[in-house]
């Protein structure tokens, strides 16, 4: 069986290819669309995913060079608004070039990491017991792919978005059979179904997610990806009256 680094490299290659496949299928109108903070365009989604991934890659680079990594504010809405404003009027060509360049940078940094590095739970000061490989998979695949899913749902093509996520599942599941990791994957798939307008599937997946990773309960109550479920009685029972 491939070692963890090889599986992560395969995952990165999948993500890069999936983005380029998405890009190739967009119409000229979709590529040139100007989005808003409330409704992101295809370019906005690419720029957003690239910005977060680049920040992650820069932090790996800093740690490997013996420097302090840069923490991100927990006010994600404010950070995302800043990213949106900084990149809103970039050209389509700039957005695509930066995305491909960032994936290439991630691959180079991954080449320099050992298996022990990937398993470290203190790689960043804020790791809180979370192995580096989990953060890497989240930044390289889970987060970017979810943005493709959300864009497609917004564009009226939720089934296409679901298919994108399902194509990523075998690569993600190959990384670990740990209960906590499978819980995180179930959570992200629940977000996909919530965005696709299927609350029943989303709630069933959240139940499995919380079983594997109970710490996700508090985040679910503020995660806008699940906003359509917040008033649902089953959701409220799953997260409990006071998830904090």
Buried (B, 14 or more C-beta within 10 A) or exposed (E): EEEBBEBBBBBBBBBBEBBBEBBEEBEEEBBEBEBEEEEBBBBBBBBBBBBBBBBBBBBBBBBEEEEEBEEEEEEEEEBBEEBBEEBBEBEBEBBBEBBBEBBEBBBEBBEEBEEEBBEBEEBBEEBEEBBBBBBBBBBBBBBBBBBBBBBBBBEEBBEBBBEBBEEBEEBBEBBBEEEBBBBBBBBBBBBBBBBBEBBEBBBBBBBBBBEBBEEBBBEBBEBEBBEBBBEBEBBEEBBEEEBE
